[in-house]
C-alpha cells in the first residue's frame, strides 16, 4: 500500500523556491518518491511512500526546505 501526500503552497517566490528544492526530488530516497511542479505562484509537491514513517519524514523535510528557501529568498531580495 502506498501512502501519499499532496502539498500545494502559494508564494510570490514560488519559482525561486522550486529551483531550490527541485534537486532534492532527484535524490533517491528509499521507498519514497517526490514530484515538484509549479504553476505561476503555486508550488505543488506530490509525495509517495511505501510506509507512513517515510511519508512523514519526506513531508517534514520538504516543508523545512521550502520554509528555508522562502526565508532566504525574502532576505536576499531574490
PDB file of N, CA, C and O in Angstrom:
ATOM      1  N   UNK A   1       0.842  -1.184   0.000  1.00  0.00           N
ATOM      2  CA  UNK A   1       0.000   0.000   0.000  1.00  0.00           C
ATOM      3  C   UNK A   1       0.886   1.246   0.000  1.00  0.00           C
ATOM      4  O   UNK A   1       1.791   1.382   0.824  1.00  0.00           O
ATOM      5  N   UNK A   2       0.610   2.141  -0.932  1.00  0.00           N
ATOM      6  CA  UNK A   2       1.357   3.390  -0.999  1.00  0.00           C
ATOM      7  C   UNK A   2       0.599   4.478  -0.238  1.00  0.00           C
ATOM      8  O   UNK A   2      -0.627   4.566  -0.307  1.00  0.00           O
ATOM      9  N   UNK A   3       1.342   5.290   0.476  1.00  0.00           N
ATOM     10  CA  UNK A   3       0.789   6.425   1.201  1.00  0.00           C
ATOM     11  C   UNK A   3       1.199   7.685   0.442  1.00  0.00           C
ATOM     12  O   UNK A   3       2.337   7.800  -0.011  1.00  0.00           O
ATOM     13  N   UNK A   4       0.268   8.625   0.306  1.00  0.00           N
ATOM     14  CA  UNK A   4       0.549   9.816  -0.483  1.00  0.00           C
ATOM     15  C   UNK A   4       0.172  11.087   0.259  1.00  0.00           C
ATOM     16  O   UNK A   4      -0.702  11.095   1.126  1.00  0.00           O
ATOM     17  N   UNK A   5       0.855  12.154  -0.108  1.00  0.00           N
ATOM     18  CA  UNK A   5       0.526  13.490   0.384  1.00  0.00           C
ATOM     19  C   UNK A   5       0.733  14.458  -0.767  1.00  0.00           C
ATOM     20  O   UNK A   5       1.734  14.384  -1.481  1.00  0.00           O
ATOM     21  N   UNK A   6      -0.205  15.353  -0.941  1.00  0.00           N
ATOM     22  CA  UNK A   6      -0.069  16.422  -1.925  1.00  0.00           C
ATOM     23  C   UNK A   6      -0.119  17.730  -1.169  1.00  0.00           C
ATOM     24  O   UNK A   6      -1.056  18.000  -0.418  1.00  0.00           O
ATOM     25  N   UNK A   7       0.910  18.541  -1.380  1.00  0.00           N
ATOM     26  CA  UNK A   7       1.007  19.830  -0.699  1.00  0.00           C
ATOM     27  C   UNK A   7       1.040  20.904  -1.771  1.00  0.00           C
ATOM     28  O   UNK A   7       1.871  20.860  -2.678  1.00  0.00           O
ATOM     29  N   UNK A   8       0.139  21.864  -1.667  1.00  0.00           N
ATOM     30  CA  UNK A   8       0.111  22.989  -2.604  1.00  0.00           C
ATOM     31  C   UNK A   8       0.322  24.259  -1.790  1.00  0.00           C
ATOM     32  O   UNK A   8      -0.435  24.570  -0.871  1.00  0.00           O
ATOM     33  N   UNK A   9       1.376  24.978  -2.157  1.00  0.00           N
ATOM     34  CA  UNK A   9       1.734  26.208  -1.455  1.00  0.00           C
ATOM     35  C   UNK A   9       1.688  27.371  -2.427  1.00  0.00           C
ATOM     36  O   UNK A   9       2.123  27.251  -3.572  1.00  0.00           O
ATOM     37  N   UNK A  10       1.167  28.483  -1.975  1.00  0.00           N
ATOM     38  CA  UNK A  10       1.139  29.687  -2.800  1.00  0.00           C
ATOM     39  C   UNK A  10       2.113  30.682  -2.208  1.00  0.00           C
ATOM     40  O   UNK A  10       2.039  31.010  -1.023  1.00  0.00           O
ATOM     41  N   UNK A  11       3.037  31.166  -3.045  1.00  0.00           N
ATOM     42  CA  UNK A  11       4.058  32.101  -2.576  1.00  0.00           C
ATOM     43  C   UNK A  11       4.539  32.926  -3.762  1.00  0.00           C
ATOM     44  O   UNK A  11       4.726  32.380  -4.849  1.00  0.00           O
ATOM     45  N   UNK A  12       4.742  34.223  -3.580  1.00  0.00           N
ATOM     46  CA  UNK A  12       5.199  35.050  -4.708  1.00  0.00           C
ATOM     47  C   UNK A  12       6.572  34.633  -5.246  1.00  0.00           C
ATOM     48  O   UNK A  12       6.902  34.947  -6.390  1.00  0.00           O
ATOM     49  N   UNK A  13       7.362  33.941  -4.453  1.00  0.00           N
ATOM     50  CA  UNK A  13       8.689  33.477  -4.887  1.00  0.00           C
ATOM     51  C   UNK A  13       8.679  31.978  -5.206  1.00  0.00           C
ATOM     52  O   UNK A  13       9.695  31.303  -5.040  1.00  0.00           O
ATOM     53  N   UNK A  14       7.550  31.461  -5.657  1.00  0.00           N
ATOM     54  CA  UNK A  14       7.419  30.022  -5.925  1.00  0.00           C
ATOM     55  C   UNK A  14       8.461  29.533  -6.926  1.00  0.00           C
ATOM     56  O   UNK A  14       8.951  28.410  -6.801  1.00  0.00           O
ATOM     57  N   UNK A  15       8.807  30.349  -7.908  1.00  0.00           N
ATOM     58  CA  UNK A  15       9.804  29.950  -8.895  1.00  0.00           C
ATOM     59  C   UNK A  15      11.174  29.747  -8.281  1.00  0.00           C
ATOM     60  O   UNK A  15      11.865  28.780  -8.604  1.00  0.00           O
ATOM     61  N   UNK A  16      11.571  30.646  -7.404  1.00  0.00           N
ATOM     62  CA  UNK A  16      12.866  30.532  -6.723  1.00  0.00           C
ATOM     63  C   UNK A  16      12.856  29.325  -5.796  1.00  0.00           C
ATOM     64  O   UNK A  16      13.829  28.572  -5.737  1.00  0.00           O
ATOM     65  N   UNK A  17      11.774  29.144  -5.083  1.00  0.00           N
ATOM     66  CA  UNK A  17      11.667  28.003  -4.167  1.00  0.00           C
ATOM     67  C   UNK A  17      11.733  26.700  -4.947  1.00  0.00           C
ATOM     68  O   UNK A  17      12.406  25.757  -4.531  1.00  0.00           O
ATOM     69  N   UNK A  18      11.035  26.643  -6.082  1.00  0.00           N
ATOM     70  CA  UNK A  18      11.058  25.433  -6.905  1.00  0.00           C
ATOM     71  C   UNK A  18      12.483  25.103  -7.346  1.00  0.00           C
ATOM     72  O   UNK A  18      12.911  23.954  -7.242  1.00  0.00           O
ATOM     73  N   UNK A  19      13.217  26.098  -7.834  1.00  0.00           N
ATOM     74  CA  UNK A  19      14.593  25.867  -8.279  1.00  0.00           C
ATOM     75  C   UNK A  19      15.479  25.391  -7.140  1.00  0.00           C
ATOM     76  O   UNK A  19      16.414  24.618  -7.349  1.00  0.00           O
ATOM     77  N   UNK A  20      15.181  25.854  -5.939  1.00  0.00           N
ATOM     78  CA  UNK A  20      15.989  25.487  -4.780  1.00  0.00           C
ATOM     79  C   UNK A  20      15.744  24.048  -4.347  1.00  0.00           C
ATOM     80  O   UNK A  20      16.691  23.335  -4.015  1.00  0.00           O
ATOM     81  N   UNK A  21      14.489  23.613  -4.347  1.00  0.00           N
ATOM     82  CA  UNK A  21      14.194  22.270  -3.823  1.00  0.00           C
ATOM     83  C   UNK A  21      14.142  21.189  -4.893  1.00  0.00           C
ATOM     84  O   UNK A  21      14.179  20.004  -4.562  1.00  0.00           O
ATOM     85  N   UNK A  22      14.056  21.562  -6.160  1.00  0.00           N
ATOM     86  CA  UNK A  22      13.957  20.555  -7.223  1.00  0.00           C
ATOM     87  C   UNK A  22      15.111  19.543  -7.195  1.00  0.00           C
ATOM     88  O   UNK A  22      14.855  18.352  -7.375  1.00  0.00           O
ATOM     89  N   UNK A  23      16.367  19.956  -6.977  1.00  0.00           N
ATOM     90  CA  UNK A  23      17.439  18.945  -6.940  1.00  0.00           C
ATOM     91  C   UNK A  23      17.219  17.861  -5.877  1.00  0.00           C
ATOM     92  O   UNK A  23      17.639  16.718  -6.062  1.00  0.00           O
ATOM     93  N   UNK A  24      16.574  18.210  -4.787  1.00  0.00           N
ATOM     94  CA  UNK A  24      16.307  17.221  -3.737  1.00  0.00           C
ATOM     95  C   UNK A  24      15.360  16.130  -4.236  1.00  0.00           C
ATOM     96  O   UNK A  24      15.461  14.977  -3.816  1.00  0.00           O
ATOM     97  N   UNK A  25      14.444  16.493  -5.127  1.00  0.00           N
ATOM     98  CA  UNK A  25      13.487  15.498  -5.617  1.00  0.00           C
ATOM     99  C   UNK A  25      14.151  14.473  -6.536  1.00  0.00           C
ATOM    100  O   UNK A  25      13.585  13.408  -6.785  1.00  0.00           O
ATOM    101  N   UNK A  26      15.341  14.782  -7.039  1.00  0.00           N
ATOM    102  CA  UNK A  26      16.066  13.844  -7.899  1.00  0.00           C
ATOM    103  C   UNK A  26      16.905  12.851  -7.090  1.00  0.00           C
ATOM    104  O   UNK A  26      17.403  11.866  -7.636  1.00  0.00           O
ATOM    105  N   UNK A  27      17.058  13.110  -5.802  1.00  0.00           N
ATOM    106  CA  UNK A  27      17.848  12.234  -4.940  1.00  0.00           C
ATOM    107  C   UNK A  27      17.019  11.009  -4.577  1.00  0.00           C
ATOM    108  O   UNK A  27      15.853  11.127  -4.199  1.00  0.00           O
ATOM    109  N   UNK A  28      17.620   9.851  -4.693  1.00  0.00           N
ATOM    110  CA  UNK A  28      16.929   8.600  -4.349  1.00  0.00           C
ATOM    111  C   UNK A  28      16.718   8.508  -2.835  1.00  0.00           C
ATOM    112  O   UNK A  28      17.669   8.595  -2.057  1.00  0.00           O
ATOM    113  N   UNK A  29      15.480   8.335  -2.440  1.00  0.00           N
ATOM    114  CA  UNK A  29      15.129   8.114  -1.043  1.00  0.00           C
ATOM    115  C   UNK A  29      14.455   6.744  -0.987  1.00  0.00           C
ATOM    116  O   UNK A  29      13.498   6.508  -1.725  1.00  0.00           O
ATOM    117  N   UNK A  30      14.926   5.842  -0.137  1.00  0.00           N
ATOM    118  CA  UNK A  30      14.309   4.507  -0.086  1.00  0.00           C
ATOM    119  C   UNK A  30      12.792   4.571   0.130  1.00  0.00           C
ATOM    120  O   UNK A  30      12.318   5.249   1.042  1.00  0.00           O
ATOM    121  N   UNK A  31      12.048   3.874  -0.700  1.00  0.00           N
ATOM    122  CA  UNK A  31      10.592   3.713  -0.590  1.00  0.00           C
ATOM    123  C   UNK A  31       9.807   5.015  -0.780  1.00  0.00           C
ATOM    124  O   UNK A  31       8.602   5.038  -0.525  1.00  0.00           O
ATOM    125  N   UNK A  32      10.456   6.094  -1.219  1.00  0.00           N
ATOM    126  CA  UNK A  32       9.770   7.381  -1.316  1.00  0.00           C
ATOM    127  C   UNK A  32      10.086   8.059  -2.643  1.00  0.00           C
ATOM    128  O   UNK A  32      11.222   8.021  -3.115  1.00  0.00           O
ATOM    129  N   UNK A  33       9.067   8.683  -3.245  1.00  0.00           N
ATOM    130  CA  UNK A  33       9.296   9.491  -4.440  1.00  0.00           C
ATOM    131  C   UNK A  33       8.594  10.835  -4.267  1.00  0.00           C
ATOM    132  O   UNK A  33       7.544  10.933  -3.632  1.00  0.00           O
ATOM    133  N   UNK A  34       9.203  11.867  -4.850  1.00  0.00           N
ATOM    134  CA  UNK A  34       8.666  13.220  -4.734  1.00  0.00           C
ATOM    135  C   UNK A  34       8.681  13.868  -6.111  1.00  0.00           C
ATOM    136  O   UNK A  34       9.689  13.815  -6.816  1.00  0.00           O
ATOM    137  N   UNK A  35       7.577  14.471  -6.488  1.00  0.00           N
ATOM    138  CA  UNK A  35       7.484  15.239  -7.726  1.00  0.00           C
ATOM    139  C   UNK A  35       7.209  16.684  -7.353  1.00  0.00           C
ATOM    140  O   UNK A  35       6.303  16.974  -6.571  1.00  0.00           O
ATOM    141  N   UNK A  36       7.992  17.581  -7.914  1.00  0.00           N
ATOM    142  CA  UNK A  36       7.855  19.017  -7.655  1.00  0.00           C
ATOM    143  C   UNK A  36       7.380  19.670  -8.944  1.00  0.00           C
ATOM    144  O   UNK A  36       7.969  19.448 -10.003  1.00  0.00           O
ATOM    145  N   UNK A  37       6.327  20.469  -8.869  1.00  0.00           N
ATOM    146  CA  UNK A  37       5.850  21.203 -10.035  1.00  0.00           C
ATOM    147  C   UNK A  37       5.374  22.584  -9.587  1.00  0.00           C
ATOM    148  O   UNK A  37       5.121  22.825  -8.407  1.00  0.00           O
ATOM    149  N   UNK A  38       5.260  23.479 -10.567  1.00  0.00           N
ATOM    150  CA  UNK A  38       4.842  24.841 -10.247  1.00  0.00           C
ATOM    151  C   UNK A  38       4.001  25.394 -11.378  1.00  0.00           C
ATOM    152  O   UNK A  38       4.243  25.118 -12.553  1.00  0.00           O
ATOM    153  N   UNK A  39       3.013  26.177 -11.000  1.00  0.00           N
ATOM    154  CA  UNK A  39       2.237  26.943 -11.959  1.00  0.00           C
ATOM    155  C   UNK A  39       2.060  28.329 -11.367  1.00  0.00           C
ATOM    156  O   UNK A  39       1.395  28.507 -10.347  1.00  0.00           O
ATOM    157  N   UNK A  40       2.661  29.299 -12.020  1.00  0.00           N
ATOM    158  CA  UNK A  40       2.645  30.681 -11.545  1.00  0.00           C
ATOM    159  C   UNK A  40       3.196  30.753 -10.120  1.00  0.00           C
ATOM    160  O   UNK A  40       4.356  30.412  -9.890  1.00  0.00           O
ATOM    161  N   UNK A  41       2.383  31.189  -9.172  1.00  0.00           N
ATOM    162  CA  UNK A  41       2.874  31.340  -7.792  1.00  0.00           C
ATOM    163  C   UNK A  41       2.479  30.166  -6.896  1.00  0.00           C
ATOM    164  O   UNK A  41       2.533  30.273  -5.670  1.00  0.00           O
ATOM    165  N   UNK A  42       2.081  29.048  -7.505  1.00  0.00           N
ATOM    166  CA  UNK A  42       1.705  27.861  -6.730  1.00  0.00           C
ATOM    167  C   UNK A  42       2.720  26.752  -6.942  1.00  0.00           C
ATOM    168  O   UNK A  42       3.041  26.387  -8.073  1.00  0.00           O
ATOM    169  N   UNK A  43       3.212  26.232  -5.847  1.00  0.00           N
ATOM    170  CA  UNK A  43       4.174  25.145  -5.852  1.00  0.00           C
ATOM    171  C   UNK A  43       3.457  23.892  -5.371  1.00  0.00           C
ATOM    172  O   UNK A  43       2.745  23.921  -4.367  1.00  0.00           O
ATOM    173  N   UNK A  44       3.647  22.798  -6.090  1.00  0.00           N
ATOM    174  CA  UNK A  44       2.967  21.542  -5.737  1.00  0.00           C
ATOM    175  C   UNK A  44       4.004  20.460  -5.475  1.00  0.00           C
ATOM    176  O   UNK A  44       4.926  20.258  -6.265  1.00  0.00           O
ATOM    177  N   UNK A  45       3.839  19.776  -4.365  1.00  0.00           N
ATOM    178  CA  UNK A  45       4.688  18.648  -4.004  1.00  0.00           C
ATOM    179  C   UNK A  45       3.800  17.411  -3.919  1.00  0.00           C
ATOM    180  O   UNK A  45       2.854  17.376  -3.133  1.00  0.00           O
ATOM    181  N   UNK A  46       4.100  16.409  -4.718  1.00  0.00           N
ATOM    182  CA  UNK A  46       3.400  15.126  -4.667  1.00  0.00           C
ATOM    183  C   UNK A  46       4.382  14.114  -4.084  1.00  0.00           C
ATOM    184  O   UNK A  46       5.386  13.771  -4.708  1.00  0.00           O
ATOM    185  N   UNK A  47       4.076  13.649  -2.886  1.00  0.00           N
ATOM    186  CA  UNK A  47       4.977  12.758  -2.161  1.00  0.00           C
ATOM    187  C   UNK A  47       4.291  11.405  -2.005  1.00  0.00           C
ATOM    188  O   UNK A  47       3.125  11.322  -1.620  1.00  0.00           O
ATOM    189  N   UNK A  48       5.037  10.354  -2.310  1.00  0.00           N
ATOM    190  CA  UNK A  48       4.501   8.997  -2.226  1.00  0.00           C
ATOM    191  C   UNK A  48       5.523   8.124  -1.511  1.00  0.00           C
ATOM    192  O   UNK A  48       6.718   8.187  -1.800  1.00  0.00           O
ATOM    193  N   UNK A  49       5.045   7.313  -0.582  1.00  0.00           N
ATOM    194  CA  UNK A  49       5.954   6.454   0.166  1.00  0.00           C
ATOM    195  C   UNK A  49       5.287   5.116   0.469  1.00  0.00           C
ATOM    196  O   UNK A  49       4.063   5.014   0.564  1.00  0.00           O
ATOM    197  N   UNK A  50       6.113   4.111   0.617  1.00  0.00           N
ATOM    198  CA  UNK A  50       5.611   2.776   0.930  1.00  0.00           C
ATOM    199  C   UNK A  50       5.205   2.612   2.378  1.00  0.00           C
ATOM    200  O   UNK A  50       4.536   1.639   2.729  1.00  0.00           O
ATOM    201  N   UNK A  51       5.599   3.549   3.223  1.00  0.00           N
ATOM    202  CA  UNK A  51       5.191   3.463   4.632  1.00  0.00           C
ATOM    203  C   UNK A  51       4.950   4.857   5.206  1.00  0.00           C
ATOM    204  O   UNK A  51       5.447   5.855   4.683  1.00  0.00           O
ATOM    205  N   UNK A  52       4.186   4.905   6.278  1.00  0.00           N
ATOM    206  CA  UNK A  52       3.791   6.177   6.885  1.00  0.00           C
ATOM    207  C   UNK A  52       5.005   6.935   7.424  1.00  0.00           C
ATOM    208  O   UNK A  52       5.067   8.159   7.309  1.00  0.00           O
ATOM    209  N   UNK A  53       5.960   6.228   8.005  1.00  0.00           N
ATOM    210  CA  UNK A  53       7.142   6.904   8.550  1.00  0.00           C
ATOM    211  C   UNK A  53       7.954   7.591   7.454  1.00  0.00           C
ATOM    212  O   UNK A  53       8.443   8.704   7.647  1.00  0.00           O
ATOM    213  N   UNK A  54       8.096   6.935   6.313  1.00  0.00           N
ATOM    214  CA  UNK A  54       8.808   7.542   5.191  1.00  0.00           C
ATOM    215  C   UNK A  54       8.074   8.757   4.662  1.00  0.00           C
ATOM    216  O   UNK A  54       8.694   9.762   4.316  1.00  0.00           O
ATOM    217  N   UNK A  55       6.750   8.669   4.598  1.00  0.00           N
ATOM    218  CA  UNK A  55       5.944   9.800   4.143  1.00  0.00           C
ATOM    219  C   UNK A  55       6.091  10.979   5.094  1.00  0.00           C
ATOM    220  O   UNK A  55       6.289  12.113   4.660  1.00  0.00           O
ATOM    221  N   UNK A  56       5.993  10.712   6.372  1.00  0.00           N
ATOM    222  CA  UNK A  56       6.126  11.772   7.375  1.00  0.00           C
ATOM    223  C   UNK A  56       7.496  12.441   7.286  1.00  0.00           C
ATOM    224  O   UNK A  56       7.598  13.667   7.336  1.00  0.00           O
ATOM    225  N   UNK A  57       8.536  11.641   7.153  1.00  0.00           N
ATOM    226  CA  UNK A  57       9.892  12.187   7.079  1.00  0.00           C
ATOM    227  C   UNK A  57      10.056  13.062   5.835  1.00  0.00           C
ATOM    228  O   UNK A  57      10.645  14.141   5.907  1.00  0.00           O
ATOM    229  N   UNK A  58       9.537  12.600   4.699  1.00  0.00           N
ATOM    230  CA  UNK A  58       9.653  13.375   3.465  1.00  0.00           C
ATOM    231  C   UNK A  58       8.858  14.677   3.553  1.00  0.00           C
ATOM    232  O   UNK A  58       9.347  15.728   3.139  1.00  0.00           O
ATOM    233  N   UNK A  59       7.640  14.615   4.089  1.00  0.00           N
ATOM    234  CA  UNK A  59       6.825  15.826   4.241  1.00  0.00           C
ATOM    235  C   UNK A  59       7.548  16.832   5.138  1.00  0.00           C
ATOM    236  O   UNK A  59       7.645  18.011   4.797  1.00  0.00           O
ATOM    237  N   UNK A  60       8.048  16.375   6.270  1.00  0.00           N
ATOM    238  CA  UNK A  60       8.757  17.274   7.181  1.00  0.00           C
ATOM    239  C   UNK A  60       9.984  17.892   6.523  1.00  0.00           C
ATOM    240  O   UNK A  60      10.218  19.094   6.649  1.00  0.00           O
ATOM    241  N   UNK A  61      10.765  17.082   5.824  1.00  0.00           N
ATOM    242  CA  UNK A  61      11.972  17.590   5.168  1.00  0.00           C
ATOM    243  C   UNK A  61      11.623  18.633   4.117  1.00  0.00           C
ATOM    244  O   UNK A  61      12.215  19.713   4.101  1.00  0.00           O
ATOM    245  N   UNK A  62      10.680  18.332   3.245  1.00  0.00           N
ATOM    246  CA  UNK A  62      10.340  19.268   2.182  1.00  0.00           C
ATOM    247  C   UNK A  62       9.734  20.558   2.725  1.00  0.00           C
ATOM    248  O   UNK A  62      10.027  21.637   2.210  1.00  0.00           O
ATOM    249  N   UNK A  63       8.906  20.468   3.740  1.00  0.00           N
ATOM    250  CA  UNK A  63       8.348  21.694   4.316  1.00  0.00           C
ATOM    251  C   UNK A  63       9.438  22.554   4.949  1.00  0.00           C
ATOM    252  O   UNK A  63       9.383  23.780   4.858  1.00  0.00           O
ATOM    253  N   UNK A  64      10.423  21.932   5.586  1.00  0.00           N
ATOM    254  CA  UNK A  64      11.555  22.701   6.138  1.00  0.00           C
ATOM    255  C   UNK A  64      12.345  23.365   5.016  1.00  0.00           C
ATOM    256  O   UNK A  64      12.702  24.539   5.122  1.00  0.00           O
ATOM    257  N   UNK A  65      12.623  22.622   3.939  1.00  0.00           N
ATOM    258  CA  UNK A  65      13.387  23.176   2.825  1.00  0.00           C
ATOM    259  C   UNK A  65      12.628  24.317   2.146  1.00  0.00           C
ATOM    260  O   UNK A  65      13.227  25.327   1.777  1.00  0.00           O
ATOM    261  N   UNK A  66      11.334  24.163   1.982  1.00  0.00           N
ATOM    262  CA  UNK A  66      10.521  25.224   1.382  1.00  0.00           C
ATOM    263  C   UNK A  66      10.570  26.469   2.269  1.00  0.00           C
ATOM    264  O   UNK A  66      10.768  27.579   1.775  1.00  0.00           O
ATOM    265  N   UNK A  67      10.391  26.285   3.573  1.00  0.00           N
ATOM    266  CA  UNK A  67      10.438  27.413   4.500  1.00  0.00           C
ATOM    267  C   UNK A  67      11.782  28.110   4.486  1.00  0.00           C
ATOM    268  O   UNK A  67      11.848  29.339   4.500  1.00  0.00           O
ATOM    269  N   UNK A  68      12.847  27.338   4.460  1.00  0.00           N
ATOM    270  CA  UNK A  68      14.185  27.907   4.446  1.00  0.00           C
ATOM    271  C   UNK A  68      14.440  28.658   3.129  1.00  0.00           C
ATOM    272  O   UNK A  68      15.002  29.754   3.145  1.00  0.00           O
ATOM    273  N   UNK A  69      14.038  28.086   2.010  1.00  0.00           N
ATOM    274  CA  UNK A  69      14.220  28.732   0.708  1.00  0.00           C
ATOM    275  C   UNK A  69      13.431  30.034   0.638  1.00  0.00           C
ATOM    276  O   UNK A  69      13.926  31.034   0.118  1.00  0.00           O
ATOM    277  N   UNK A  70      12.213  30.026   1.155  1.00  0.00           N
ATOM    278  CA  UNK A  70      11.387  31.239   1.149  1.00  0.00           C
ATOM    279  C   UNK A  70      12.018  32.322   2.012  1.00  0.00           C
ATOM    280  O   UNK A  70      12.059  33.488   1.620  1.00  0.00           O
ATOM    281  N   UNK A  71      12.504  31.944   3.172  1.00  0.00           N
ATOM    282  CA  UNK A  71      13.112  32.929   4.071  1.00  0.00           C
ATOM    283  C   UNK A  71      14.386  33.523   3.473  1.00  0.00           C
ATOM    284  O   UNK A  71      14.594  34.735   3.536  1.00  0.00           O
ATOM    285  N   UNK A  72      15.227  32.687   2.901  1.00  0.00           N
ATOM    286  CA  UNK A  72      16.462  33.185   2.281  1.00  0.00           C
ATOM    287  C   UNK A  72      16.132  34.084   1.093  1.00  0.00           C
ATOM    288  O   UNK A  72      16.756  35.129   0.912  1.00  0.00           O
ATOM    289  N   UNK A  73      15.166  33.685   0.292  1.00  0.00           N
ATOM    290  CA  UNK A  73      14.766  34.487  -0.864  1.00  0.00           C
ATOM    291  C   UNK A  73      14.260  35.867  -0.427  1.00  0.00           C
ATOM    292  O   UNK A  73      14.585  36.881  -1.045  1.00  0.00           O
ATOM    293  N   UNK A  74      13.475  35.890   0.628  1.00  0.00           N
ATOM    294  CA  UNK A  74      12.940  37.169   1.114  1.00  0.00           C
ATOM    295  C   UNK A  74      14.057  38.050   1.681  1.00  0.00           C
ATOM    296  O   UNK A  74      14.051  39.264   1.475  1.00  0.00           O
ATOM    297  N   UNK A  75      15.000  37.456   2.384  1.00  0.00           N
ATOM    298  CA  UNK A  75      16.101  38.226   2.988  1.00  0.00           C
ATOM    299  C   UNK A  75      17.079  38.767   1.955  1.00  0.00           C
ATOM    300  O   UNK A  75      17.633  39.855   2.116  1.00  0.00           O
ATOM    301  N   UNK A  76      17.285  37.989   0.886  1.00  0.00           N
ATOM    302  CA  UNK A  76      18.245  38.418  -0.130  1.00  0.00           C
ATOM    303  C   UNK A  76      17.595  39.237  -1.232  1.00  0.00           C
ATOM    304  O   UNK A  76      18.288  39.843  -2.050  1.00  0.00           O
ATOM    305  N   UNK A  77      16.266  39.258  -1.258  1.00  0.00           N
ATOM    306  CA  UNK A  77      15.554  40.005  -2.282  1.00  0.00           C
ATOM    307  C   UNK A  77      15.544  39.314  -3.639  1.00  0.00           C
ATOM    308  O   UNK A  77      15.234  39.942  -4.652  1.00  0.00           O
ATOM    309  N   UNK A  78      15.875  38.049  -3.667  1.00  0.00           N
ATOM    310  CA  UNK A  78      15.908  37.304  -4.928  1.00  0.00           C
ATOM    311  C   UNK A  78      14.549  36.823  -5.345  1.00  0.00           C
ATOM    312  O   UNK A  78      14.415  36.180  -6.387  1.00  0.00           O
TER     313      UNK A  78
END
